[in-house]
Amino acid sequence: MPLPRPAIGSRDGAVAGVPVLHRLLTVVAAVALPLVLFAALISWSQYRNVRQHEEAQLLQQTRGLAQLVDRDFETTEAVLRTLASSTALARDDLPAFASELRAARDQLGPHAAEPIAIRLVNAKGDLLLDTRGSADVPKHAIPASAAAIASGKPQITNLISARVTGDAVIVVLVPVFLPGSVRGPHRAIGTIGVDIPRRQLLAIIDNAGVPSGGVASVLDRHGVTVVRSVADARSVGKPPPAAELRTILSRRDGIIR
């Protein structure tokens, strides 16, 4: 006697016309999908943590390079302040003060390929002393010297061309005051300035080391490239792309994405 066929909806065979294999695949998919999503979430979280760590390291390295460059300017300014308070200068002994300028020149650029230039200028902008001692040295000061006298404060220029050599430099100037006089705007009797050559700043970046595949640049206040660790000669005097420059000038530091 033949056995009756199982009716649709019974517990044997298929349920509601759906094969058992399809039901098993549905169950597996229902279990596997959350696991896949969870694994993807874990992978994304790990990627985000790694990226945040790498960005934090990059920002720390960038700040370290900035501090090295700032320290070089601070050292230069400190030497110039010491010269400005010279007793030889106070008694108007220019020959003796010239010796002090040469000693400071050797201190600031002991390994320079060419001696750096330090100069003394009076309030009228007339050149009184220059460590280059060349007949080609301009006899009048740059505009930043007048700004230092007018403000009574140190000045650091943007990237400019040195008048004698034509080299791209940044100039640091400090005002000179009479001993015991009131210090302030338009009180200075002159300035002492020094040219910082680009190669000096480039050496700071090279010695500090830039991460593999990275590029380090030093920009002036106008966003003009002063030095760059890669393609330096092609980049000097040029700004980065406009959108990037606007972001750089509007922030103290950070990551630009």
C-alpha positions in Angstrom: 0.0 0.0 0.0 1.6 3.3 -1.1 2.5 5.8 1.7 0.6 9.1 1.6 2.6 12.1 0.4 3.3 14.7 3.1 1.0 17.6 2.9 2.2 21.1 2.3 2.7 22.7 5.7 3.6 19.5 7.5 6.8 19.2 9.4 8.3 16.8 6.9 9.8 17.9 3.5 9.2 21.6 2.8 7.3 24.2 4.9 5.0 26.5 3.1 6.6 25.5 -0.2 10.2 26.6 0.9 12.9 24.0 0.6 14.8 23.1 3.8 18.1 24.1 2.1 16.8 27.6 1.5 15.7 27.9 5.0 19.1 26.9 6.3 20.8 29.4 4.0 18.5 32.1 5.3 19.4 31.2 8.8 23.1 31.2 8.1 22.8 34.6 6.3 20.9 36.0 9.2 23.7 35.0 11.6 26.6 35.8 9.3 25.5 39.3 8.2 25.7 40.8 11.7 29.1 39.2 12.1 30.3 40.7 8.8 29.0 44.1 9.8 30.7 43.7 13.2 34.0 42.8 11.6 33.7 45.7 9.2 33.0 48.0 12.2 36.1 46.7 14.0 38.3 47.1 10.9 37.1 50.7 10.5 37.7 51.5 14.1 41.2 50.1 13.9 41.9 52.0 10.7 40.6 55.2 12.3 42.7 54.7 15.4 45.8 54.0 13.3 45.2 57.1 11.2 44.6 59.3 14.3 47.8 58.0 15.8 49.8 58.7 12.6 48.3 62.2 12.3 49.2 62.9 15.9 52.7 61.8 15.2 52.9 64.0 12.1 51.6 67.0 13.9 54.1 66.5 16.7 57.0 66.2 14.2 55.8 69.3 12.5 55.7 71.2 15.7 59.1 70.0 16.6 60.5 71.3 13.3 58.7 74.7 13.9 60.3 74.9 17.3 63.8 74.3 15.9 63.3 77.1 13.3 61.8 79.4 16.0 64.8 78.7 18.3 67.2 79.7 15.5 65.4 83.1 15.2 65.3 83.5 19.0 69.0 82.8 19.3 69.7 85.4 16.6 67.5 88.0 18.3 69.2 87.3 21.7 72.6 87.9 20.2 71.5 91.1 18.6 69.9 92.3 21.9 73.3 91.7 23.6 75.0 93.8 20.9 72.4 96.5 21.3 73.4 96.9 25.0 77.1 96.9 24.3 79.1 99.4 26.4 81.4 100.1 23.4 78.3 101.1 21.4 77.0 103.2 24.3 80.2 105.3 24.4 80.2 105.5 20.6 83.4 103.5 20.2 82.7 102.1 16.7 86.1 100.4 16.2 85.6 98.4 19.4 82.0 97.7 18.6 83.0 96.5 15.1 85.1 93.8 16.8 82.1 92.7 18.8 80.0 92.5 15.6 82.6 90.2 14.0 82.7 88.0 17.0 78.9 87.8 16.9 79.0 87.0 13.2 81.3 84.1 13.9 79.1 82.9 16.7 75.9 82.9 14.6 77.4 81.3 11.5 80.5 79.3 12.6 80.0 76.8 9.7 78.6 79.1 7.1 80.0 78.8 3.6 80.0 82.6 3.5 80.2 84.9 6.6 76.7 86.2 7.5 76.2 90.0 7.5 75.5 92.0 10.6 75.1 95.8 10.3 74.6 98.9 12.5 72.3 101.6 11.1 71.5 104.9 12.7 68.0 106.4 13.1 68.3 108.2 9.8 68.9 104.9 8.0 72.6 105.6 7.4 74.9 102.5 7.5 77.5 102.9 10.2 79.1 99.4 10.3 78.8 96.2 8.3 80.7 93.0 8.9 81.1 92.4 5.2 83.2 95.6 4.9 82.7 95.8 1.2 82.5 99.0 -0.9 79.4 97.5 -2.5 77.5 97.5 0.7 74.4 99.8 0.4 74.7 102.9 2.5 71.0 103.0 3.5 68.8 100.7 5.6 66.0 98.5 4.4 62.4 99.5 5.3 62.3 97.0 8.2 64.9 99.0 10.0 62.7 102.1 10.0 59.8 99.8 11.3 62.0 98.7 14.2 62.8 102.3 15.1 59.2 103.4 14.8 57.8 100.5 16.9 60.7 100.2 19.3 60.4 96.4 18.9 62.4 93.7 17.0 61.4 93.0 13.4 61.7 89.9 11.3 61.2 90.4 7.6 59.6 88.1 5.0 61.8 86.6 2.4 63.7 89.3 0.6 66.7 89.6 -1.7 70.0 90.6 -0.1 71.1 93.9 -1.6 74.8 92.9 -2.2 74.6 89.2 -3.1 71.0 89.0 -4.3 70.5 85.9 -2.2 67.1 85.2 -0.7 67.4 86.0 3.1 65.3 86.8 6.1 66.5 89.8 8.1 66.2 90.0 11.9 66.5 93.5 13.4 66.5 94.9 17.0 66.3 98.6 18.0 69.2 100.3 19.8 68.4 102.7 22.6 70.6 105.1 24.6 71.6 103.8 28.0 69.1 104.7 30.6 66.6 106.2 28.1 62.9 105.5 27.9 62.3 102.6 25.5 59.3 102.8 23.1 58.2 103.9 19.7 60.4 106.4 18.0 62.9 106.3 20.9 65.6 104.2 19.2 68.7 105.7 17.9 69.3 103.0 15.4 69.1 99.2 14.6 71.3 96.2 14.5 70.3 93.6 11.9 71.5 90.3 10.6 70.8 88.4 7.3 69.7 84.8 7.9 70.4 82.9 4.6 68.0 80.3 3.4 70.6 77.6 3.5 70.8 78.0 7.3 67.1 77.2 7.6 67.3 74.4 5.1 70.2 72.9 7.2 67.9 72.9 10.2 65.3 70.8 8.4 67.8 68.5 6.8 69.5 67.8 10.2 66.2 67.2 12.0 65.1 64.7 9.4 61.8 64.4 7.6 59.8 61.2 7.6 60.1 59.0 4.5 57.8 60.3 1.8 57.2 63.5 3.7 57.9 67.1 2.6 58.7 69.9 5.0 58.4 73.6 4.1 59.0 76.9 5.8 56.8 79.8 4.7 57.0 83.5 5.6 54.1 85.5 6.8 52.9 86.1 3.2 52.8 82.3 2.6 55.9 82.4 0.3 58.1 79.4 0.5 61.4 80.1 2.2 62.8 76.6 2.1 61.5 73.1 1.2 63.0 69.7 1.9 62.1 68.5 -1.6 62.5 70.5 -4.9 63.7 73.5 -2.9 65.2 75.4 -5.8 61.9 75.2 -7.8 59.8 76.1 -4.8 61.6 79.1 -3.2 59.7 82.3 -3.5 56.5 80.6 -4.5 53.3 80.1 -2.5 51.5 76.7 -2.2 48.1 76.3 -3.9 45.7 79.1 -3.0 43.2 76.9 -1.2 45.9 75.3 0.9 47.5 78.6 1.6 44.3 80.1 2.9 43.9 77.2 5.3 47.5 77.5 6.5 47.3 81.3 7.1 44.0 80.9 9.0 45.2 78.3 11.5 48.0 78.1 14.0 48.5 74.4 13.3 46.6 71.2 12.5 46.0 68.6 9.8 44.9 69.7 6.3 42.8 67.0 4.6 
